[in-house]
Amino acid sequence: MKLIALIVSLALAACLLPSIGAASDLASNQSAYTAPVADESARTELVSFLEYAKNYTLNNGKDEALKAFSDPKGEFVRGDMYVFAYDFNGRLLAHPYLHNLIGRNNLDLLDPNGVPVIKNLREVAKRGNGFVINVYPNPNNANQTGLKLVYALKVDDGMWIGSGIYLPGQVPLFSFEDQRRLSAFVDEAKDYALKNGKDKALQAFNDPEGEFVRGDLYIFAYDFQGNTLSLPFQHNLLGTNRLDVKDSNGLTVTRDNLELARTGSGQTYYLYPNPRENMREELKLSRATGVDDSWWLAAGIYSSSSSARNISATKPSNREELKTFVDEAHSQALFVGKEKAIKEFMDLNGTWVRGDVYIFAHDFNGTTLCLPYLPEGVGTNRMDLQNDQGVYINREMHAIARNGSGFYEYGWMNPISNQSEQKVSYVSKVDDTWYLGAGIYEA
């Protein structure tokens, strides 16, 4: 009976999803775009706050400073601003709200768009100081996700600190469809450059009517000294050095992308003029990659053109995207805590339920913690659940999660086709008490 209920619930949800997406699209079209720009005085205060924290560390020693930074009622928590500290290996040293993560290496943590939160900050801190934009929960607003401007500051060769302020405007959600399109576009441009040579590639990239301009998606390119090689809508900047160019929030746009390309590839946020919107400055998610040792290229998606309002576009469609989706949920659980995370995962209209792909969770005693389409199953032990081939699927996933994370293949009834189909789930251990996962049907 529970399986039937699950099938009926999923089928009904699938029927309702288009109307939900359409309503969101309408709301989006009716709202004006607000550029997420920090108030100048707030940004100045943020920098001063971190300088004070650095000086406190140098004057009082690391042990005393880390203790002070971890006190949620101490002087290093001022409204939305609070100080956290890391070493350069990615290990959290101090945080006023995430005491359970102190000592953990957090380079694996991702925001809801799959952008590395701590890894990108660390790269900026290595340079001495700088700003990064993150999508991150606000502990002073019931851990609601917000767009955050974070300042990172190197204290010494073994430690860096950070703090941030929340920005105005809508929190961006770039769908898997968006990111798939962006990644494929960048890979296509790199392949073209490798096959046709630098000169021919740059000629193609700089043509505003050419094949490498698709709507507001276009290729830009620089050498590793920061000299401009391709900007199809800003030809007047070709040949100029833009290594230290900053956006309205103080992010070093070129340098940040360059450093990602130097490491191979990566994604980051910043503000940049949108050529399809009269060069209006908008939030942009870019992907950069190195071509060879001398130059790199990138492209980005503007938040105003994201397809994330279409919920079907947010669904992971392959194993790589499935893993990213689960890793994002894992990070969210660590950021906001078990109770709030499970509440979010159970919300049928929330971020973590995407048609027939959703987050499930169990504890290591076998008790179900999260099943958004079968809420009556929460609190029950489902370790004896079998598929139509008699396989105890939850026992198998439980064993994988005990060892950390991994994929699991099995047959399962697809509520849309009403057929038993091949399914793959990815599960991930959150801590020693519970794990979460999600699954997709593989054609």
C-alpha positions in Angstrom: 0.0 0.0 0.0 2.8 2.4 0.8 4.4 1.8 -2.7 1.0 2.5 -4.3 0.7 5.7 -2.3 4.2 6.7 -3.4 3.3 6.1 -7.1 0.1 8.0 -6.9 1.8 10.9 -5.1 4.6 11.1 -7.6 2.2 11.0 -10.6 0.1 13.8 -9.1 3.2 15.8 -8.4 4.4 15.3 -12.0 1.1 16.7 -13.3 1.3 19.7 -11.0 4.9 20.7 -11.8 4.3 22.6 -15.0 1.8 24.9 -13.3 4.2 25.5 -10.5 7.0 26.4 -12.9 4.6 28.6 -15.0 3.6 30.5 -11.9 7.2 31.1 -11.0 8.0 32.3 -14.5 5.1 34.8 -14.4 6.2 36.1 -11.0 9.8 36.4 -12.3 8.7 38.3 -15.4 6.7 40.7 -13.3 9.5 41.6 -10.9 12.2 44.1 -11.8 15.8 43.0 -11.7 17.8 44.2 -8.7 21.6 44.1 -9.0 23.1 42.6 -5.8 25.4 45.5 -4.9 26.6 46.1 -1.3 26.2 49.5 0.3 29.6 51.2 0.2 29.6 52.0 3.9 28.6 48.4 4.7 31.5 47.0 2.6 34.0 49.4 4.3 32.7 48.3 7.7 33.2 44.7 6.7 36.8 45.3 5.7 37.5 47.2 8.9 35.9 44.4 10.9 38.3 41.8 9.4 41.3 44.0 9.9 40.4 44.4 13.5 40.0 40.6 13.8 43.4 40.1 12.2 45.1 42.6 14.6 43.4 40.9 17.5 44.9 37.6 16.4 48.4 39.0 16.0 48.2 40.8 19.3 46.6 38.0 21.4 47.7 34.8 19.7 45.7 32.3 17.7 44.3 30.3 20.5 42.7 33.3 22.2 41.5 34.6 18.8 39.9 31.3 17.7 38.1 31.0 21.1 36.8 34.6 20.6 35.7 33.9 17.0 33.8 30.8 18.0 31.7 32.6 20.7 28.2 33.4 19.2 27.7 36.0 21.9 31.2 37.6 21.6 32.5 40.7 20.1 33.2 39.1 16.7 29.5 38.6 16.0 27.8 41.8 14.9 24.4 41.2 13.4 24.9 39.4 10.1 28.6 39.8 10.3 30.7 37.3 12.1 34.3 36.0 11.8 35.3 32.5 10.9 38.8 31.1 10.5 40.4 28.4 8.3 43.9 27.0 7.7 45.1 26.9 4.1 44.4 23.1 3.8 40.7 23.9 4.1 40.2 22.9 7.8 37.8 25.0 9.8 39.4 26.5 12.9 36.7 28.7 14.3 33.1 29.6 13.6 30.4 31.0 16.0 27.5 28.9 14.5 29.1 25.8 13.0 30.9 24.3 16.1 30.2 20.8 14.8 32.3 21.5 11.7 35.3 22.8 13.5 38.3 20.6 12.6 36.6 19.4 9.4 38.2 20.0 6.0 35.4 21.9 4.2 36.8 22.3 0.7 34.1 19.9 -0.5 31.2 22.1 0.5 29.1 23.4 -2.3 26.4 26.0 -2.6 23.0 25.3 -4.3 24.5 26.0 -7.7 27.4 23.6 -7.2 29.9 26.4 -6.6 32.7 25.6 -4.1 32.1 27.8 -1.1 35.3 27.5 0.9 37.6 26.5 -2.0 37.0 29.8 -3.9 37.4 31.8 -0.7 40.7 30.1 0.1 42.1 31.0 -3.4 41.3 34.7 -2.8 42.8 34.5 0.7 46.1 33.1 -0.7 46.5 36.4 -2.6 46.3 38.3 0.7 42.7 39.5 0.6 39.6 39.9 -1.6 35.9 39.5 -2.0 33.9 36.5 -3.1 30.1 36.1 -3.7 28.5 33.0 -2.2 24.9 31.7 -1.9 24.8 30.9 1.8 22.3 30.4 4.7 21.8 33.4 7.0 22.0 32.2 10.7 20.3 35.4 11.8 17.4 34.9 9.5 16.3 31.3 10.4 19.1 30.1 8.1 17.3 31.3 5.0 19.5 31.2 1.9 20.9 34.5 0.9 23.3 36.0 -1.6 26.4 36.9 0.5 29.4 39.1 -0.2 32.3 37.6 1.8 35.7 39.2 2.5 38.7 36.9 3.0 41.9 38.1 4.7 45.2 36.3 5.2 46.5 36.4 8.7 49.7 34.5 8.2 51.0 31.6 6.2 48.9 29.2 8.2 45.6 30.9 8.7 43.0 33.1 7.0 39.7 34.6 8.2 36.5 35.7 6.6 33.2 37.5 7.2 30.4 38.7 5.0 27.3 40.8 4.5 24.1 39.8 2.7 23.2 41.4 -0.6 19.9 42.7 -1.9 18.1 41.0 -4.8 16.8 37.5 -5.6 19.0 34.5 -4.7 20.0 33.0 -8.0 19.4 29.3 -8.8 21.1 28.2 -12.0 19.6 24.9 -13.2 21.4 21.8 -14.3 20.2 22.7 -17.8 21.9 26.1 -17.5 25.1 24.6 -16.2 25.1 21.8 -18.8 24.7 24.4 -21.5 27.5 26.6 -20.1 29.9 23.7 -19.6 29.3 22.4 -23.1 29.8 25.9 -24.6 33.1 26.4 -22.9 34.3 22.9 -23.8 33.3 23.5 -27.5 35.2 26.8 -27.6 38.3 25.1 -26.1 38.1 22.3 -28.6 37.8 24.8 -31.4 40.8 26.7 -30.2 42.9 23.5 -29.9 41.9 22.3 -33.4 42.1 25.6 -35.2 44.8 27.6 -33.4 44.7 30.6 -31.2 44.5 33.3 -34.0 41.5 31.7 -35.8 39.8 31.0 -32.5 40.1 34.5 -31.2 38.8 35.8 -34.5 35.7 33.6 -34.1 35.2 34.5 -30.4 35.4 38.3 -31.1 32.7 38.2 -33.8 29.5 39.5 -32.1 27.4 37.8 -34.9 29.5 34.6 -34.9 28.9 31.0 -33.7 30.4 31.7 -30.3 27.8 34.3 -29.4 24.5 32.7 -28.4 22.1 35.2 -26.8 23.9 36.6 -23.8 26.2 33.6 -23.8 29.6 34.4 -25.3 33.3 33.5 -25.0 35.8 35.9 -23.4 39.5 35.2 -23.3 42.7 36.5 -21.7 46.3 35.5 -21.4 47.7 34.6 -18.0 49.1 38.1 -17.5 45.5 39.5 -17.7 45.7 40.9 -21.2 42.4 40.9 -23.1 42.2 38.6 -26.1 38.5 38.3 -26.6 35.5 40.5 -25.6 33.0 40.4 -28.5 30.9 43.3 -27.2 33.8 45.4 -25.9 36.3 45.6 -28.7 37.7 48.8 -27.3 39.2 46.8 -24.4 41.1 44.3 -26.6 44.8 44.3 -25.8 44.4 46.1 -22.5 45.4 44.6 -19.2 42.4 44.0 -17.0 44.0 41.8 -14.3 42.8 44.2 -11.5 39.5 45.2 -12.9 36.8 45.1 -10.2 33.0 44.9 -10.3 30.7 47.1 -8.1 31.3 44.8 -5.1 35.0 44.9 -5.4 35.5 41.4 -6.9 38.6 41.2 -9.1 36.7 39.6 -12.0 39.5 38.8 -14.4 42.0 37.7 -11.7 39.4 35.4 -10.1 38.6 33.6 -13.4 42.3 33.5 -14.3 43.2 31.7 -11.1 40.4 29.2 -11.7 41.7 28.6 -15.2 45.2 28.2 -13.9 44.1 25.3 -11.7 42.3 23.7 -14.7 38.7 25.0 -14.5 36.1 26.3 -12.1 33.0 28.4 -11.5 32.5 31.7 -9.7 30.0 34.6 -9.4 30.5 38.3 -10.0 28.8 41.3 -11.6 29.3 42.2 -15.2 27.5 44.3 -17.9 24.9 42.2 -19.9 25.1 43.1 -23.6 21.5 42.0 -24.2 20.2 44.3 -21.5 21.9 47.6 -22.6 25.1 46.7 -20.6 23.1 46.6 -17.3 25.3 45.1 -14.6 24.0 41.8 -13.5 25.0 38.8 -11.4 26.8 36.2 -13.6 27.9 32.6 -13.0 31.0 32.0 -15.1 33.0 28.9 -16.0 36.7 29.3 -16.9 39.2 26.8 -18.3 42.8 26.9 -19.5 43.5 26.4 -23.2 47.3 26.0 -22.8 50.0 27.5 -20.7 49.7 30.9 -22.3 45.9 31.7 -22.4 42.5 30.8 -21.1 38.8 31.3 -22.0 35.5 31.4 -20.2 31.8 32.1 -20.6 29.0 33.0 -18.1 25.2 32.9 -17.6 23.5 36.0 -16.4 21.0 35.4 -13.5 18.2 37.2 -15.4 18.3 34.6 -18.2 18.6 31.5 -16.0 16.0 28.8 -16.7 15.9 27.7 -13.1 12.2 28.7 -12.8 11.4 25.7 -15.0 11.6 22.9 -12.4 12.2 20.2 -15.0 15.4 22.0 -16.0 16.7 21.7 -12.4 16.6 17.9 -12.4 19.9 16.1 -12.6 19.9 13.9 -15.7 23.1 12.0 -15.4 25.4 10.5 -12.7 27.7 13.5 -12.5 24.7 15.9 -11.9 23.1 13.4 -9.5 26.3 13.4 -7.4 26.4 17.2 -7.5 22.8 17.4 -6.3 23.4 15.1 -3.4 26.7 16.9 -2.5 24.7 20.2 -2.5 22.1 18.7 -0.2 24.9 17.3 2.0 26.5 20.7 2.3 23.2 22.3 3.1 22.6 19.8 5.9 26.0 20.7 7.4 25.4 24.4 7.0 21.9 24.6 8.6 21.8 21.4 10.8 19.9 18.2 10.6 16.5 19.4 11.7 16.2 22.3 9.4 17.7 20.4 6.5 15.2 17.6 6.8 12.3 20.1 6.9 13.6 21.7 3.7 14.1 18.3 2.0 10.5 17.4 2.9 9.0 20.5 1.2 7.3 19.4 -2.0 7.5 22.9 -3.3 11.1 23.5 -2.2 14.5 23.4 -3.8 15.2 19.8 -3.0 12.2 18.2 -4.7 12.5 18.2 -8.5 9.8 16.1 -10.1 10.7 12.5 -9.6 14.2 13.4 -8.2 14.2 14.2 -4.5 16.4 13.9 -1.4 15.7 11.0 0.9 17.4 10.4 4.3 17.7 7.6 6.8 19.6 7.2 10.1 22.0 4.3 10.5 19.5 2.4 12.7 17.3 2.1 9.6 14.7 4.8 10.5 13.4 6.9 7.7 14.1 10.6 8.2 13.0 12.1 4.9 10.6 10.9 2.1 8.8 13.9 0.7 6.3 11.9 -1.4 5.6 9.4 1.4 5.5 11.4 4.7 3.8 8.6 6.5 6.9 6.6 6.0 9.0 9.0 8.1 9.8 7.6 11.5 9.4 4.0 10.3 12.1 1.4 9.7 12.3 0.5 6.0 15.4 -1.7 6.0 13.3 -4.6 4.8 12.0 -2.8 1.7 12.5 -4.9 -1.4 12.3 -4.2 -5.1 10.4 -6.6 -7.5 13.6 -8.7 -7.7 13.7 -9.3 -3.9 16.7 -7.0 -3.3 16.8 -5.2 0.0 17.7 -1.8 -1.5 17.8 0.2 1.7 20.2 -2.3 3.3 22.5 -2.0 0.2 22.5 1.8 0.3 22.9 1.8 4.1 26.1 -0.2 3.7 27.5 2.1 1.0 26.8 5.2 3.1 28.5 3.7 6.1 31.7 3.8 4.2 31.2 7.4 3.0 29.4 7.7 -0.3 28.8 6.0 -3.6 26.4 5.0 -6.4 24.0 2.1 -6.2 22.1 0.5 -9.2 18.8 -1.3 -8.8 15.5 -1.9 -10.5 12.5 0.2 -9.3 9.0 1.1 -10.4 8.9 4.3 -12.3 5.6 6.0 -11.3 5.5 7.9 -14.6 5.9 4.9 -17.0 4.4 2.4 -14.5 7.3 0.1 -15.5 10.1 -1.4 -13.5 13.2 0.5 -14.8 16.9 0.7 -14.0 17.6 3.3 -11.4 20.8 4.7 -9.8 21.0 6.4 -6.5 23.9 8.3 -5.0 24.1 8.2 -1.2 26.4 10.2 1.1 27.1 10.0 4.9 26.4 13.3 6.6 27.8 12.1 10.0 28.0 9.0 12.1 24.2 9.1 12.7 22.6 9.6 9.3 22.9 9.7 5.5 21.0 11.1 2.5 20.7 10.5 -1.2 18.7 10.8 -4.4 18.2 8.7 -7.5 17.4 9.0 -11.2 16.0 6.6 -13.8 18.6 5.7 -16.4 17.2 5.1 -19.9 
